[in-house]
Amino acid sequence: MKNSRFLYLLLVLLLTYSCSEKKDVVKEKKEKPAITILIQPFKDIKPETVAKVAEGIKNVYPNVKILDAIDFPENAYYKERNRYRADSIIKFLSKETKGDFVTIGLTTKDISATRGKIKDFGIMGLGYTPGKACVASNFRLSKENKDEQFFKIAIHELGHTQGLPHCPEKMCFMRDAEGKNPTNEETDFCKKCKTFLINKNWKFSSI
């Protein structure tokens, strides 16, 4: 009788341990690594400019890696306007972006996209909502605070890739430029946009 009671207790303990072990495994599976921002410079841009953009992004979101500079994809060049098609660049970068990564292409060249009835509209940046890659150019930025403006354009497009729409908050990085350049007024992601990104597994150093 004592032996059977002992075996019963042992079986209960083993089952309890097994269940708790399974719960731990489930918890581990749910925890995904933080999103990593890959900065992909094209060969036209100076390394010091890339470094300044990276520094600006890191001050907001620390998980950043700079890749070696590459050539533009051949199909991106739009000879008629001496511009590079942003959609073609994004398509190229998206194919190279895997897993928990998102890529921002950086260039000094003039880039463009189709907007409404305008086939080739000059832009500062483009990011699809959602997507795996985006692109930003400093070609249309003013000389004053150019590097600061550039990183804000970049992080704005990165926000779009995560599914963020334009934001009505004037101080937010996700503000709609409305054909202008309001970056000097932007200071950070607003609380709502930052919470959205945290839910997308962005691990900010401070909230």
Summary of the structure (lengths in Angstrom):
residues: 207
radius of gyration: 23.1
end to end distance: 60.4
largest distance: 92.9
contacts: 626
relative contact order: 0.13
helix: 43%
strand: 22%
